[in-house]
């Protein structure tokens, strides 16, 4: 693999190409760290049988692994290089203090004289640990050709108490005379070492890696925002970093530079009280899908969240992502509501300061379904939903949106398009035990308004395909939803944008405001950014778009958004706005709604994402989703 720099919204992104490296560099250029742990040692010999001491063989194999890994460009940390005694906690401390990206413990097995073969362990329910263990196991078994005992889960101390993906290899059985003899053979030891090294390398260069970015905008023209970023992972660990966002600037943080190979939630906090705006963008390329998604943060945690969109049908996978910023364990209940009104309730307990991920296809009755989700927690949490798909016809991708903390009777969506290659859907969750009725006002660029009515089953989700609505053929469209009971609304779009095939999603907003902020925007090669303006009022809206540029520069453009209509501004086409990153401040003489849509072509990561603007900067922003695997 070769690491190649690719420019995306104001950052340098590292993508893996299928040629042989310069290897070892992680995303952002940081050298990846591998911790190798030769099991036992000193006063602890491990298994002793057939004239073989396990501690000796473990060390010999580990010392053979080290130069192989170093030759690949990684940094190696050994828990021991001689015959010394180490406690299990000391081994974990060595790996954790080194901020290792992965931990691999080398052991050999003992049981009966007839026991045989190779097995590899990961910790319970550790997706990344299993992935690492599987790659190592496959490469070792392929080389030494002993009985394949498989990859298994276990609660071994070093797997539980290390902060990174971890695997434990049991290469062969010392109690088996034939395998004990092999373990003393330098060539056999080298085969194990090469298998471990190759498995580690395949894990670390996995082209399925995700790149996560936090985008921060400081609209204050005088004061620098001093920002703390708190990263929370699935194991309950927290890491804190400090950044500065100068006045009138936008700053991009590549989370992979700080947190490697993890699912991660983030809290962005301005510690000196200067309010900022924050978004998160994720770019991905893995076996199911490639593309990207983006979303604004939410202002606070809540004990209740709603997700209108979700599907496990049609080639889709849906994940509910929950960030628990609380100090204690936190029970949560998830109610899944199908389109036909069928409901299921699941209960889970979140670890303190952790991120929890649920694959909805594992929920009974929701293996192939369209649905909405309601989340209730004992203590406040943050909830998002991510969806990935491959329709089998050349369109794959993913989109993501934060939940909304409460249903409402009125919602707005600025973006929507039913022209060639685009399909737009509005998703409505009715969390009430009674039927609801929704009025949909579709506002077109020419000021025409098409109105339709829809009935909503109790505790259900309804999907409306705008391309099939009479009067909405081949047009830009904004949407206003008015319901007789509180509901939740989202919009999903699937597109072929000049050969870029993917999809995007956004929650609707209940807000009409005269000022809007959008942190993300980029017009470099391969990127198109649009600002979408919806004016549901009776009076034309004179509007100014102020683009905050690198170095503190600013570009202003004035437009008029006619009454009860929608206006689209392609930023790439504006004078002086080519080839730059930017954030956007929108100021209007009338209350309006603002969204941002972005389409991109980055090697294999073609796609697009959209996000509703935010009406005001704040000192805290929460993001449940994030991935650096």
N, C-alpha and C positions, 0 to 999 in steps of 0.2 A: 504494500500500500504506500502511496505517496500523499502527504498532506499538502493541500493546495489552498492558498488564500483566495477567498472570494468576497467581494464587497457586497454587504447587504445592510439595509438601513443604518448607515453611519458607523458600521463596525467592520472589523475583519473577521470573517467566518472561516473556520477550518473544516474542509470537507475531505473525505477519503476517496481517492481515485484508485481504480484497479490496476495499479502498477506497483512495482516493488520499491520500498521506502529508501530513503531516510525515514527511519521509524522512531517510535518511542515518544514523540511529542503528542501531548494531549491537546484538546481544544484550547485555543489561546496560546499554544506554544509551551505550556508548562510540561516538563518531563514527568511522565507517569511513574509512579512508585509502586513496586511490587514487594510485598513482604513474604519471605519464605521462612517457614517455621519447621525446622527439623524436630520431630516429636521426641519427647523424653530427654534423657541426658543426665550426666553427673550421677547423683545417687539414685536416679530413677532409670533403670535399664530398659524399661518397657518389657516386651515379651522376650523370653530367653528360651531357646529350644534348638536342638540339632546344631549345637555349637555356634549359634548365631545370636548376637545381642541386637535387639531392634534399634536401640539408640545409636549404635554404630552405623548400621545400614542406612537409617534415616538421614544421618549427617552426611554420609558419603554420597547419597543420591542428591541431597540438597546442594552440596558443594559442586556437583556437576551441573545442576540447574542454573546456578548463579551466572557463570560466564555466558551461557546460552542466552539468558535474558538480557544481560548487559550488552551483548553483541547486537541485540535488536534495538538498542538505544534507550532502554528503560533503566531507571535507577532501582537497585536491589537493596533491600534492608533484610538482614538475617537476624532472627531472634537469637541464634547462637552459631558460632563457627568452630567451637571446640567442645569438649566433653564437660559441660558445666550444668549445674542444676538451676532450673528456672521454674517458678510457679506458673500456673496457667494464667493468672492475672498479669504477671510480669510479661508474658508473651503478648497478651492483648495490649498492654501499655506500650510496648515497643512499636507495634503496628499503629496504634491510635496516635501516639505522639509524633510519629513520622508522617502522619496524614497519608498513609498508604492508600492507593486506589483499590487494591485487592489484597487478600490474605490467603495464602495456601499453606496448609499444614501437611507435612509428609510423614506418613506412618506405614507400618506393615502389620498384618493381622495375626491373630492367634485364636485357635479354637480346637478342633479335632485334627488328628493326623490326616484324615480324609478330606478336610475342608480345603477348598481351592478357589482361586480366582481373585478378581480385582473388583473393588467397590469404592465409590466416591460419595461423600456426604455433603449436604448443605443444611442450613438451619431451616426449621419449620416455616413454611409459607414465604420463604425468601425467593422471589422470582429471579432476582439478579444472582443470588447465590446458586440457585439451581442452574441458571444459564452457564455460569462459570464452571460449576462442577461437571455439567454435561459435556462441555467442550474439552476439559482436561481428561475426563474419563474416556471419551471417544478416542482421543489421540493416543492415550497410554495403551488402551486395549488393542488398538489397531497395530501397535508396535510389538507388544510382548505376547499377544495371542494367548492369554490365559482365559479361563472361564469368566464370562461377563456377568458379574453379580448386580450390575445396574447402579443407578444414581438413587440415593436414598436420603430421607430427611432424618435429622437427629438433633438432640439438644446439647451437643458437646459444648463445653464451656467456651472454647476459643471461637466457635461459630456464633455463639450467642452474644459474646461480650466484645467483639471487634466492631468497629464503626463502619466497616466497608464490606462489600460482597466478599464472602469467604467460602472456601471449600477445603475438605479434608480427604486426602487420598489414602486408601489402604491398598498398597500395591500388590502384595502377595501374602500367603500364609507361611509364617515362620514355623508353625507346627506341622506343616506338610513337608516331609523330607525332600521331595523333588523341588518344591518351590523355594525351600530354604537354601538349597544348593544354588539355584538360579540367582538368589539375592546376593550371593557372594561373588558372582561373576561380574567383572567390570563392564563387559559389553551389555549385560542385562540391565545393570544399573544405568548405563548411558541411555539405553532405550527408554527406560522410565523417565529419565531426565528430559530427553528430547520430546517425549509426549507431553509432559507437563508444560514445558516451555512453549510448545506450539499451541497447546490449548489456551494458555494465558495470552499469547499473542493474538490468537483469533478472537478472544473475548475483547481485548483492548482496541483492536482495529475494526471491530464489528461495524459494518457500514450502516447498520440500523440505528446508529446513534442519533439522539435528539440534541438540538441546540436551542437553549432557552435564553432569552434576553429580557431584561427589565429596562424599560425606556422611561426616563424621568425628565419632565419639563418644569423649569422654574420660570413662571411668567413675571415674577417680581423683577423690576428693572434696577433695583438698588442693592438688595441683600442676597448673599450667597446662602443657599440651603445646605445645612450640614445634615447628612442623611445616614441613618443606620439601616443596613439590610440584614434581617434575621432569617436564616434559612432553617427550615424544619423538615426532617426526613422521616421515613417510615419507622425508624427505630427509636424515635423520640429525642434524638440528639439535635442540638441547636448550634449553629455557627453564626457569628456576628462579624460584619465588616462595615467600614465607614467610607463614605464617598462625599464629595462636594459637588453641588450643581450651581455654577455661577449664575449671576443675574441674567435673565433673558436667554438662557441656554437650554439645550437638551443634552443629556448624558445617557449613554448606552452602556449597560452592564451585561457582559456575557457570563451567565451564571455557571456555565461549565468550567470556567477558569477557577472557580472557587469550590464547587461541589461536583465531584466526578461520579458517574455511574449510579445515579440515584434518582428516584422520584423525590421531588422537593416542593414544599410550599414556601412562600416568602411573605414576610411582613416588611414593608418599606415605611420608615418612620423618619420624619424631619425632627431632629432633636433640638434645634434652636428656634422652632416655631414658625419658620418661613414655609408657607404652604406650597406644595408642588402638585403635579399631575403625574400619574404613573400608569403605564400599560405593560403588558407582557406579550412577547411574541415567541412562538415555538416553531422551528423548522425541523422537518423529519424526513427520513427515508428508511423504511424497514420493509420486512417481507410482505406486509399487507398493503401498505400505502406509502405515498410520498406527497409532500406538500408543506403546508404551514397553517397555523392559526394564531389569532391574536385576540386580546380582550383587555378591557380596562380593569383595574382593581376595584374592589368594593371598599367602602369607607369603614366598615366595622363588622365584627362577628355578630351572629344572631342565633337565637335558639330555634328559628324556623326558616326554611328555605324552600323554594319551588323551582323546578326545572320543567318547562313545558315540552321540550323536545327530547326524544330518545327513541332508538330503534335497534332491535337485534334481528330484524328481517332484512331481506333484499341485499345481503352481503355486508351488513353493518355490524359493528361492535360498539357498544356504549359503556363508558366507565363513569361512575359517580366518584368524585374526588372530594374528600373532606379534610380540611385543615383544622386541627384542634390546638388553639393557642393557650388552652387552659393549663394550669399547674397540676391538675389531677386527671385520673381516668374519667372518661366522659361517655355515658351511655347515649346511643342515638337510635332512633327508629326511622326507617325508610318505608314510605307507602308508595307502591308502584301502581299506577292507574292505566289500564289498557284502553284502547280506543272503543272497545265494546263494553266498557264499564267494569270489567273484572279487576279486582284489587288484590294485592298481596302485601303483607307487612313483614319486614325483616328487622331484627334488632342486632346491634353490634356495640362493642365497647372500644373506644379510641384510647390509645396511650397518650400520656401528657406530651404536649409540644410535638405532635406528630402529624403525619400526613397519611390518610387511609384511602385505599383504592378498592372499589368494588366493580367487578365485571358483571354487568346486569344479566348476561346470558346464563349465569349460574343461579339466577333467581327462579324458583319453580313457577311455571306458567308463562315465563317471559323469555323463553329460548328463541322464539321467533315472533316478535310483537312490536307494535308502535305503542309508545306509552309516555306518560309524564310521571314525575317523582316529587313527592313532598318529604322533606327531611325535618325531623324534630329532635332536638338535643337537650340534654339536661343543662349543660352549660353552653355559652355561645360558641359557635363554630363558623367556618366559611366553606361554602359548597360551590363546586363547578361541575360541569359535565363535559367530557370529551368523547367524540365519536370518530371512528375510522371506518373506511369502507373500500371495497373493490367490487365494482358492479360486473366485472367479467367482460366488459365492453370497452376497455381502455380508459375508464375513469376511476381513479382511486384518489384518496385523500383523507382529510380530517378537518373537523372544526370543533370549536370549544366556546363555551360561554359561562360566565358566572351565573349562579342562581339569583333569584330576587327574593327579598326577605318577606314580602307580603303581597297577596293578590290585590287588584284594584279594579275599578270599573272602567277606567279610560286609559288607553295605551296608544303610543305613537311609534311608527317605523318610518324613517326617512328613506331608506334604500329599498329598491325592488325593481326588477326588470324582467320582461317577458319576451324580449326579442330573440333573434336567432342564436341558438346555442345556450340560452339561459332558461332555467326553470326556477320559479320562486314559489315558496310554500310559507304560509302562515300557520303556526301551531298554537292552539289555545288549550290550556289546562283549565278545567272546571273542578276545583277541589271541594266544591260544595256538595252536600248530600241531596240537593234539589237540582232539577234541571235549570239551565240558564239560557238566555237568548242574547246573541251578540249582533250588533249593527256594525258593519264594516263600510267605512267611507274610503274609497280608492281615489286618490288625488293625482291627476295627470299633469304633465308639463304645460298643457294649454289652458289650465284652469278648470277643466271639466272635472266633476266629481261623480263617480259611479258608486251607488249604495246597494248593498246586499245584506240579507239577514240570515243568521244561522242558529240552529238549535244545538245545545250542548248537553249531552247526557250527564247525570250526576257522577262525580268522582271519576272523570274520564278525560281523554285528550281527543281533540278534533284537528284534522289536517285539511287545509284549504289550499288547493293548487291554483295559484293566480292565473296561470296560463290558460286555464279552462273556464275562467270567469268571462262572460260576455261583456265586451267593451274594453277589455284589458289586453287586446291582442297587440303584440309587438310594440311595447311602450315602457318608458320609465314610469314608476308608480310609487307613491308614498301611501301609507295606510294609517287610518285612525280606527281604533276598535273601542266601541262603547257597549258595555254589557249591563244587564239588569242585576247581576250579582258579581262580586269580586272574582276576577279570573287572572290568569297569567298568560302572557303572549311572547312568542319568539318568531323569528323569521329565518328560514334556511334557503340558500340559493345554491344551485348546482349549475356549472357553466362549462362551456368551451369558449374561452376567451382567446381568440387568435391562436388556437392550438393548445392553449393551457387548459387542461381539464381537471377541475377539482370542485370545491364547494366552500361555502362560508356560512356563518351563523351569527346572529346577534339577538340579544334580548331587546325587547321593546323598552321604551322609557315612558314614565308617567309625567315627565317634566316638559313644560314649555318655558324656554328661557331666552333672554336677550344676549347672554354671553355663554359661549361654549369653548371647551378646551379639548384638543386632540394631541396626544403626546407623540404618536408615531406618524411618520411620513417619509418617503424616499422616492427620488426620481432618477436614480442612477440607471446605468445600462441594464435592461431586463426588468425594470420596475415601472409600473404605472400606478399613480396614486390619485384618487378622486375624493373630493369633499362633496357630500350630498346634503342639500339644504331643503327642509320641508317647512312650508308656511301654511298651517291649517286655518289661519285667521282670515278675516274679511278685508284686510288692508294689505297692500303691497309692503314688503319688508326691505328697506334699504339696508344692505349688509356689507360689512368690511371684514375681509380675511387678512389677518396679520400672520405672516410666516416667520417664525424665529429660526434663524440660520446659524450655521457653525461660526464661532468667533463672536457671537453676539449681534450679528447683522439682522435686519428685519426688512421684509418685503410686504407691501400692503396692496390689496386688490379690492375694488368695490364692485358689488353686483346687486341686482334687484331680484328678489324672489316674489313673483306675483302671488296674489291672494289665492288660497286653497290650491296650491300647486307645489311642484317640486322642481328644484334647480340643481344641475350637475356641473361641477367645476373640475376639469381635468388639470391637475397642478402641473404636470409635465409640459403642457402647452402654454403656460404663462411665461412671459418674458422674465428672464433672470432666475427661473426656477428649475432649470435643467441640471441634472447630475448632482443633486444635493440631498442631504438629509434635512429634516425640518420638523418642527412642531407647529401647531396651528391654533391661533386664538380667533374665534369668530364673534364679532359684535354686531348686533342687529337692532334696528329701531322698533321691531315688533318681536313678540315671543315666537321662536321657531324651534326646530329640532335639527340636530346635526349628527351625521355619521361620516366615517372614513372607510373607503374601500381601497384595497391595495392588491395588485396582481404582480406576480414575479415569475421569473425564469432563472433558476440558479442550478446549473448542471442538471441532476436528476430530480431536483426539488422544485418542480413547477407547481404553482398553485395561486391561491389568493386568500385573503382574510379581510374581515370587516369588523368595525367596533363602533358602538354609539359613543358620542362625545360625553364629556362630563361637564356639569354646569358650574363647578367651582373647584379650585385647588383645595387640598387638605393636607394635614400633617401626618396622616396614616393611610396606607393602602394595603389591602390583603389580597393575596393570590393563592388559591388552593392548588392550582395546577402548575407543573413545571417538571421537566425531565431532562437529565443529562446523560442518559444511557446511550 
